[in-house]
């Protein structure tokens, strides 16, 4: 499984019930695809730098989840078909090899330091 992050921007006039229905459907697609949701953060209303579909602001939601890459097309298709969603940005999260090495070297340093006194 791979980690993904999606930012959804809802139309400013969308109500809480409509947003909730969209997020529940997104969750259903992820769970049906044998994935899991790690985090869902409703950021709230934010102003745009420029107008998008004649709107100057939108309601932002950020979701992090894990799923097989073969299921991503279903998620994209659903989000693109939802009329309440103005914009989406779906990104695959990558763990850099450098971060992995740094974490391993820290663990090794702690292990070596704890055994130097013996």
mmCIF file of the C-alpha atoms, coordinates in Angstrom:
data_MODEL
# 
_entry.id   MODEL 
# 
loop_
_atom_site.group_PDB 
_atom_site.id 
_atom_site.type_symbol 
_atom_site.label_atom_id 
_atom_site.label_alt_id 
_atom_site.label_comp_id 
_atom_site.label_asym_id 
_atom_site.label_entity_id 
_atom_site.label_seq_id 
_atom_site.pdbx_PDB_ins_code 
_atom_site.Cartn_x 
_atom_site.Cartn_y 
_atom_site.Cartn_z 
_atom_site.occupancy 
_atom_site.B_iso_or_equiv 
_atom_site.pdbx_formal_charge 
_atom_site.auth_seq_id 
_atom_site.auth_comp_id 
_atom_site.auth_asym_id 
_atom_site.auth_atom_id 
_atom_site.pdbx_PDB_model_num 
ATOM 1   C CA . UNK A 1 1   ? 0.000   0.000  0.000   1.00 0.00 ? 1   UNK A CA 1 
ATOM 2   C CA . UNK A 1 2   ? 1.044   3.571  -0.642  1.00 0.00 ? 2   UNK A CA 1 
ATOM 3   C CA . UNK A 1 3   ? 0.365   6.728  1.344   1.00 0.00 ? 3   UNK A CA 1 
ATOM 4   C CA . UNK A 1 4   ? -1.584  9.542  -0.287  1.00 0.00 ? 4   UNK A CA 1 
ATOM 5   C CA . UNK A 1 5   ? -2.782  12.990 0.655   1.00 0.00 ? 5   UNK A CA 1 
ATOM 6   C CA . UNK A 1 6   ? -5.759  14.739 -0.919  1.00 0.00 ? 6   UNK A CA 1 
ATOM 7   C CA . UNK A 1 7   ? -6.775  18.352 -0.477  1.00 0.00 ? 7   UNK A CA 1 
ATOM 8   C CA . UNK A 1 8   ? -10.394 19.058 -1.332  1.00 0.00 ? 8   UNK A CA 1 
ATOM 9   C CA . UNK A 1 9   ? -11.810 22.533 -1.853  1.00 0.00 ? 9   UNK A CA 1 
ATOM 10  C CA . UNK A 1 10  ? -15.580 22.748 -1.605  1.00 0.00 ? 10  UNK A CA 1 
ATOM 11  C CA . UNK A 1 11  ? -17.729 25.542 -2.991  1.00 0.00 ? 11  UNK A CA 1 
ATOM 12  C CA . UNK A 1 12  ? -18.227 28.291 -0.380  1.00 0.00 ? 12  UNK A CA 1 
ATOM 13  C CA . UNK A 1 13  ? -22.007 27.826 -0.407  1.00 0.00 ? 13  UNK A CA 1 
ATOM 14  C CA . UNK A 1 14  ? -21.769 24.068 0.225   1.00 0.00 ? 14  UNK A CA 1 
ATOM 15  C CA . UNK A 1 15  ? -23.408 23.093 3.484   1.00 0.00 ? 15  UNK A CA 1 
ATOM 16  C CA . UNK A 1 16  ? -22.061 20.749 6.127   1.00 0.00 ? 16  UNK A CA 1 
ATOM 17  C CA . UNK A 1 17  ? -24.397 17.918 5.097   1.00 0.00 ? 17  UNK A CA 1 
ATOM 18  C CA . UNK A 1 18  ? -23.186 17.985 1.488   1.00 0.00 ? 18  UNK A CA 1 
ATOM 19  C CA . UNK A 1 19  ? -19.523 18.019 2.575   1.00 0.00 ? 19  UNK A CA 1 
ATOM 20  C CA . UNK A 1 20  ? -20.179 15.190 5.020   1.00 0.00 ? 20  UNK A CA 1 
ATOM 21  C CA . UNK A 1 21  ? -21.839 13.098 2.284   1.00 0.00 ? 21  UNK A CA 1 
ATOM 22  C CA . UNK A 1 22  ? -18.860 13.619 -0.041  1.00 0.00 ? 22  UNK A CA 1 
ATOM 23  C CA . UNK A 1 23  ? -16.357 12.723 2.685   1.00 0.00 ? 23  UNK A CA 1 
ATOM 24  C CA . UNK A 1 24  ? -18.353 9.616  3.661   1.00 0.00 ? 24  UNK A CA 1 
ATOM 25  C CA . UNK A 1 25  ? -18.392 8.486  0.016   1.00 0.00 ? 25  UNK A CA 1 
ATOM 26  C CA . UNK A 1 26  ? -14.630 9.098  -0.232  1.00 0.00 ? 26  UNK A CA 1 
ATOM 27  C CA . UNK A 1 27  ? -14.121 7.054  2.940   1.00 0.00 ? 27  UNK A CA 1 
ATOM 28  C CA . UNK A 1 28  ? -16.315 4.288  1.514   1.00 0.00 ? 28  UNK A CA 1 
ATOM 29  C CA . UNK A 1 29  ? -14.258 4.145  -1.700  1.00 0.00 ? 29  UNK A CA 1 
ATOM 30  C CA . UNK A 1 30  ? -11.020 3.965  0.302   1.00 0.00 ? 30  UNK A CA 1 
ATOM 31  C CA . UNK A 1 31  ? -12.308 1.231  2.625   1.00 0.00 ? 31  UNK A CA 1 
ATOM 32  C CA . UNK A 1 32  ? -13.835 -0.759 -0.270  1.00 0.00 ? 32  UNK A CA 1 
ATOM 33  C CA . UNK A 1 33  ? -10.411 -0.633 -1.929  1.00 0.00 ? 33  UNK A CA 1 
ATOM 34  C CA . UNK A 1 34  ? -8.923  -2.228 1.212   1.00 0.00 ? 34  UNK A CA 1 
ATOM 35  C CA . UNK A 1 35  ? -7.301  1.048  2.230   1.00 0.00 ? 35  UNK A CA 1 
ATOM 36  C CA . UNK A 1 36  ? -7.380  2.980  5.475   1.00 0.00 ? 36  UNK A CA 1 
ATOM 37  C CA . UNK A 1 37  ? -7.771  6.612  6.438   1.00 0.00 ? 37  UNK A CA 1 
ATOM 38  C CA . UNK A 1 38  ? -4.970  7.973  8.596   1.00 0.00 ? 38  UNK A CA 1 
ATOM 39  C CA . UNK A 1 39  ? -6.183  11.549 9.121   1.00 0.00 ? 39  UNK A CA 1 
ATOM 40  C CA . UNK A 1 40  ? -9.058  13.817 8.128   1.00 0.00 ? 40  UNK A CA 1 
ATOM 41  C CA . UNK A 1 41  ? -8.709  17.520 8.859   1.00 0.00 ? 41  UNK A CA 1 
ATOM 42  C CA . UNK A 1 42  ? -11.469 19.999 8.065   1.00 0.00 ? 42  UNK A CA 1 
ATOM 43  C CA . UNK A 1 43  ? -9.442  23.184 7.757   1.00 0.00 ? 43  UNK A CA 1 
ATOM 44  C CA . UNK A 1 44  ? -12.400 25.471 7.036   1.00 0.00 ? 44  UNK A CA 1 
ATOM 45  C CA . UNK A 1 45  ? -13.004 28.521 4.860   1.00 0.00 ? 45  UNK A CA 1 
ATOM 46  C CA . UNK A 1 46  ? -9.977  30.107 3.211   1.00 0.00 ? 46  UNK A CA 1 
ATOM 47  C CA . UNK A 1 47  ? -9.657  32.896 0.658   1.00 0.00 ? 47  UNK A CA 1 
ATOM 48  C CA . UNK A 1 48  ? -8.245  32.052 -2.766  1.00 0.00 ? 48  UNK A CA 1 
ATOM 49  C CA . UNK A 1 49  ? -5.346  33.924 -4.312  1.00 0.00 ? 49  UNK A CA 1 
ATOM 50  C CA . UNK A 1 50  ? -7.526  34.246 -7.427  1.00 0.00 ? 50  UNK A CA 1 
ATOM 51  C CA . UNK A 1 51  ? -11.110 33.431 -8.365  1.00 0.00 ? 51  UNK A CA 1 
ATOM 52  C CA . UNK A 1 52  ? -11.943 29.799 -9.062  1.00 0.00 ? 52  UNK A CA 1 
ATOM 53  C CA . UNK A 1 53  ? -15.265 29.170 -10.798 1.00 0.00 ? 53  UNK A CA 1 
ATOM 54  C CA . UNK A 1 54  ? -16.352 32.718 -9.828  1.00 0.00 ? 54  UNK A CA 1 
ATOM 55  C CA . UNK A 1 55  ? -15.677 32.022 -6.128  1.00 0.00 ? 55  UNK A CA 1 
ATOM 56  C CA . UNK A 1 56  ? -13.244 33.977 -3.960  1.00 0.00 ? 56  UNK A CA 1 
ATOM 57  C CA . UNK A 1 57  ? -13.086 31.438 -1.131  1.00 0.00 ? 57  UNK A CA 1 
ATOM 58  C CA . UNK A 1 58  ? -13.710 27.789 -0.426  1.00 0.00 ? 58  UNK A CA 1 
ATOM 59  C CA . UNK A 1 59  ? -13.955 25.221 2.364   1.00 0.00 ? 59  UNK A CA 1 
ATOM 60  C CA . UNK A 1 60  ? -10.724 23.189 2.603   1.00 0.00 ? 60  UNK A CA 1 
ATOM 61  C CA . UNK A 1 61  ? -10.413 19.577 3.783   1.00 0.00 ? 61  UNK A CA 1 
ATOM 62  C CA . UNK A 1 62  ? -7.181  17.567 3.991   1.00 0.00 ? 62  UNK A CA 1 
ATOM 63  C CA . UNK A 1 63  ? -7.232  13.752 4.098   1.00 0.00 ? 63  UNK A CA 1 
ATOM 64  C CA . UNK A 1 64  ? -4.325  11.336 4.446   1.00 0.00 ? 64  UNK A CA 1 
ATOM 65  C CA . UNK A 1 65  ? -4.850  7.687  3.629   1.00 0.00 ? 65  UNK A CA 1 
ATOM 66  C CA . UNK A 1 66  ? -3.207  4.472  2.474   1.00 0.00 ? 66  UNK A CA 1 
ATOM 67  C CA . UNK A 1 67  ? -4.456  2.450  -0.462  1.00 0.00 ? 67  UNK A CA 1 
ATOM 68  C CA . UNK A 1 68  ? -3.198  0.400  -3.386  1.00 0.00 ? 68  UNK A CA 1 
ATOM 69  C CA . UNK A 1 69  ? -2.275  2.587  -6.348  1.00 0.00 ? 69  UNK A CA 1 
ATOM 70  C CA . UNK A 1 70  ? -4.694  0.628  -8.558  1.00 0.00 ? 70  UNK A CA 1 
ATOM 71  C CA . UNK A 1 71  ? -7.597  2.218  -6.624  1.00 0.00 ? 71  UNK A CA 1 
ATOM 72  C CA . UNK A 1 72  ? -6.560  5.851  -7.176  1.00 0.00 ? 72  UNK A CA 1 
ATOM 73  C CA . UNK A 1 73  ? -8.439  6.142  -10.475 1.00 0.00 ? 73  UNK A CA 1 
ATOM 74  C CA . UNK A 1 74  ? -11.728 5.420  -8.637  1.00 0.00 ? 74  UNK A CA 1 
ATOM 75  C CA . UNK A 1 75  ? -10.982 8.198  -6.166  1.00 0.00 ? 75  UNK A CA 1 
ATOM 76  C CA . UNK A 1 76  ? -10.063 10.695 -8.902  1.00 0.00 ? 76  UNK A CA 1 
ATOM 77  C CA . UNK A 1 77  ? -13.168 9.809  -10.906 1.00 0.00 ? 77  UNK A CA 1 
ATOM 78  C CA . UNK A 1 78  ? -15.431 10.322 -7.893  1.00 0.00 ? 78  UNK A CA 1 
ATOM 79  C CA . UNK A 1 79  ? -13.866 13.635 -6.867  1.00 0.00 ? 79  UNK A CA 1 
ATOM 80  C CA . UNK A 1 80  ? -13.971 15.000 -10.424 1.00 0.00 ? 80  UNK A CA 1 
ATOM 81  C CA . UNK A 1 81  ? -17.670 14.107 -10.718 1.00 0.00 ? 81  UNK A CA 1 
ATOM 82  C CA . UNK A 1 82  ? -18.725 15.756 -7.428  1.00 0.00 ? 82  UNK A CA 1 
ATOM 83  C CA . UNK A 1 83  ? -20.237 19.151 -8.247  1.00 0.00 ? 83  UNK A CA 1 
ATOM 84  C CA . UNK A 1 84  ? -19.632 20.478 -4.729  1.00 0.00 ? 84  UNK A CA 1 
ATOM 85  C CA . UNK A 1 85  ? -15.867 20.086 -5.081  1.00 0.00 ? 85  UNK A CA 1 
ATOM 86  C CA . UNK A 1 86  ? -14.203 23.066 -6.770  1.00 0.00 ? 86  UNK A CA 1 
ATOM 87  C CA . UNK A 1 87  ? -10.603 21.754 -6.758  1.00 0.00 ? 87  UNK A CA 1 
ATOM 88  C CA . UNK A 1 88  ? -8.642  18.704 -5.667  1.00 0.00 ? 88  UNK A CA 1 
ATOM 89  C CA . UNK A 1 89  ? -4.980  17.951 -5.302  1.00 0.00 ? 89  UNK A CA 1 
ATOM 90  C CA . UNK A 1 90  ? -4.045  14.302 -4.831  1.00 0.00 ? 90  UNK A CA 1 
ATOM 91  C CA . UNK A 1 91  ? -0.410  13.498 -4.109  1.00 0.00 ? 91  UNK A CA 1 
ATOM 92  C CA . UNK A 1 92  ? 1.480   10.319 -3.360  1.00 0.00 ? 92  UNK A CA 1 
ATOM 93  C CA . UNK A 1 93  ? 3.552   10.655 -0.211  1.00 0.00 ? 93  UNK A CA 1 
ATOM 94  C CA . UNK A 1 94  ? 7.131   9.472  -0.467  1.00 0.00 ? 94  UNK A CA 1 
ATOM 95  C CA . UNK A 1 95  ? 9.612   8.754  2.279   1.00 0.00 ? 95  UNK A CA 1 
ATOM 96  C CA . UNK A 1 96  ? 12.967  10.009 1.130   1.00 0.00 ? 96  UNK A CA 1 
ATOM 97  C CA . UNK A 1 97  ? 15.893  7.571  1.354   1.00 0.00 ? 97  UNK A CA 1 
ATOM 98  C CA . UNK A 1 98  ? 17.828  10.247 3.249   1.00 0.00 ? 98  UNK A CA 1 
ATOM 99  C CA . UNK A 1 99  ? 15.203  10.403 5.993   1.00 0.00 ? 99  UNK A CA 1 
ATOM 100 C CA . UNK A 1 100 ? 15.304  6.625  6.317   1.00 0.00 ? 100 UNK A CA 1 
ATOM 101 C CA . UNK A 1 101 ? 19.092  6.654  6.638   1.00 0.00 ? 101 UNK A CA 1 
ATOM 102 C CA . UNK A 1 102 ? 19.035  9.498  9.166   1.00 0.00 ? 102 UNK A CA 1 
ATOM 103 C CA . UNK A 1 103 ? 16.537  7.613  11.325  1.00 0.00 ? 103 UNK A CA 1 
ATOM 104 C CA . UNK A 1 104 ? 18.611  4.435  11.171  1.00 0.00 ? 104 UNK A CA 1 
ATOM 105 C CA . UNK A 1 105 ? 21.844  6.250  11.999  1.00 0.00 ? 105 UNK A CA 1 
ATOM 106 C CA . UNK A 1 106 ? 20.210  7.898  15.027  1.00 0.00 ? 106 UNK A CA 1 
ATOM 107 C CA . UNK A 1 107 ? 19.061  4.511  16.285  1.00 0.00 ? 107 UNK A CA 1 
ATOM 108 C CA . UNK A 1 108 ? 22.534  3.092  15.704  1.00 0.00 ? 108 UNK A CA 1 
ATOM 109 C CA . UNK A 1 109 ? 24.154  6.007  17.548  1.00 0.00 ? 109 UNK A CA 1 
ATOM 110 C CA . UNK A 1 110 ? 21.836  5.520  20.528  1.00 0.00 ? 110 UNK A CA 1 
ATOM 111 C CA . UNK A 1 111 ? 22.558  1.794  20.523  1.00 0.00 ? 111 UNK A CA 1 
ATOM 112 C CA . UNK A 1 112 ? 26.333  2.381  20.370  1.00 0.00 ? 112 UNK A CA 1 
ATOM 113 C CA . UNK A 1 113 ? 26.214  5.048  23.095  1.00 0.00 ? 113 UNK A CA 1 
ATOM 114 C CA . UNK A 1 114 ? 24.263  2.796  25.445  1.00 0.00 ? 114 UNK A CA 1 
ATOM 115 C CA . UNK A 1 115 ? 26.863  0.035  25.087  1.00 0.00 ? 115 UNK A CA 1 
ATOM 116 C CA . UNK A 1 116 ? 30.019  2.173  25.364  1.00 0.00 ? 116 UNK A CA 1 
ATOM 117 C CA . UNK A 1 117 ? 29.993  2.168  29.146  1.00 0.00 ? 117 UNK A CA 1 
ATOM 118 C CA . UNK A 1 118 ? 30.098  -1.646 29.409  1.00 0.00 ? 118 UNK A CA 1 
# 
